[in-house]
Amino acid sequence: MSINETVEKNRAESSTAATEFDVVLRGSRVLTAQGIAPHEVGVKDGKIAVVAELGASLSGARVIEVADDEVLLPGLVDTHVHVNEPGRTEWEGFESATKAAAAGGVTTIVDMPLNSIPPTVNLEALNIKREAASKNAYVNVGFWGGAVPGNKQDLRELHEAGVFGFKCFLLHSGVDEFPSLSVDEMEEDMAELASFNSLMVVHAEDAEIIDNAEQAAGSEYSRFLNSRPRAAENTAIEQVIDRARKTGVRAHVLHLSSSDALEMIREAKAEGIKLTVETCPHYLTLLAEEIPDGATAFKCCPPIREDANRDLLWQGLQEGIIDCIVSDHSPSTIDLKDVENGDFGVAWGGVASLQLGLPLIWSEAKKRGLNLEQVVTWMSVNPSKLAGLSTKAVIEEGRDADFAVFAPEETFAVDVTNLHHKNPISPYQGKELHGVVRRSMIAGNDVDFQTPHGQLLRKES
């Protein structure tokens, strides 16, 4: 280094040290794009202003010392959350959902367009949803639009209003006010979305195959599993790939549970089809073989499958065939889960796990010899890329100052009464997990569970 370069470097370091930041976070384990290393992070006006080596002595109005047993992570991004407000707020609402997210280290969620009334299928409904969220957002909240029969003329307007893409179903959604599309209707909407470079996200199960499968009535989990066969997923995913190929749209397969589909997904990506795929903690941590009969807390659609299937999903993640891990947080009231009778045929199909996703995945990843950096890629970096959230998910200068302070070695047992989810029911009750979120921050502000600091997000143009 020349004398002039040394002078400039010293001047820059002196200037940085003299700057008063709103918040400074210091720790021996800070996760940046380069990995986990000792750093100091200076925050100004809700943004990361500087990331310096530990020892830079950044000055801040507040200084947070990250303990040696903690890792400073970028806040997680969960792009698959059913908040259900307004209309079914007794299932979940923005206050309870966003508090649960924050307690789990999730600082940004994207809300699904159904289970609320009205569903987010036109601009008026989006504005109603935003108004409901504006009062109680403890984390950042964005919105998906819905693609249903008859609303093709609303799609561009919703896109221009800032939704992150559009969700459709290829079979009954579970609620009558959000009807499914036929495959041809999906293709027609895909062509429309391709014209303004939006994204179609698809619940991919084939209705005809499920209609002709064994019925799920009763308490036997095996009957429920047989009622949602892998073939239904495989066929529908093949249809999504085919219609994405024809239209050139960006397409995303939601909550993959069938490992049979991995090879066709790999081939579609290699072909250049604009396809991404997610899976969920319940498919990666729970096993069909261990689900007791009548245990309807485990019911979700597609279903939790066998151990060998789970191993292949993990392999698909490591090979990059599956891009994201998101919660598909789909809560309901306890009575709708039919706990008293344990009938899989009538129970609501959804798992509430928004607060537990990071420790669930980290606990399983540890067993498989995977590192925390990879978990954060699947649970923050890649979901933020999916939604086009370019200011989230990485601790680097210019990004939003959204953080989670995580103690990866601390253990706890899941107690549903201690979760922020509105309804205390979970298939994870009593499960021993590694990893505790000790602090979450939104734009440099602590989530104190008293004052909401979350922002309502719009898709970047």
Buried (B, 14 or more C-beta within 10 A) or exposed (E): EEEEEEEEEEEEBEEBEEBEBBBBBBBBBBBBEEEBEEBBBBBBEBBBBBBBEBEBEBBBEEEBEBEEBBBBBBBBBBBBBBBBBBBBBBBBBBBBBBBBBBBBBBBBBBBBBBBBBBBBBBBEBBEBBBEBBBEBBBBBBBBBBBBBEEBBEBBBBBBEBBBBBBBBBBBBBBBEBBBBBEBEBBBBBBBBBBBEEBBBBBBBBBBEBBEEBBEBEBBBBBBBBBBBBBBBBBBBBBBBBBBBBEBBBBBBBBBBBBBBBBEBBBEBBEEEBBBBBBBBBBBBBBBBEEBEBBBBBBBBBBBBBEEEBBEBBBBBBEEEBBBBBBBBBBBBBBEBBBBEEBBBBBBBBBBBBBBBBBBBBBBBBBEEEBBBBBBBBBBBBBBBBBBBBEBBBBBBEEBBBBBBBBBBEBEBEBEBEEBBBBBEBBBBBEBEBBBBBBBBBBBBBBBEBEEBBBBBBBBEE
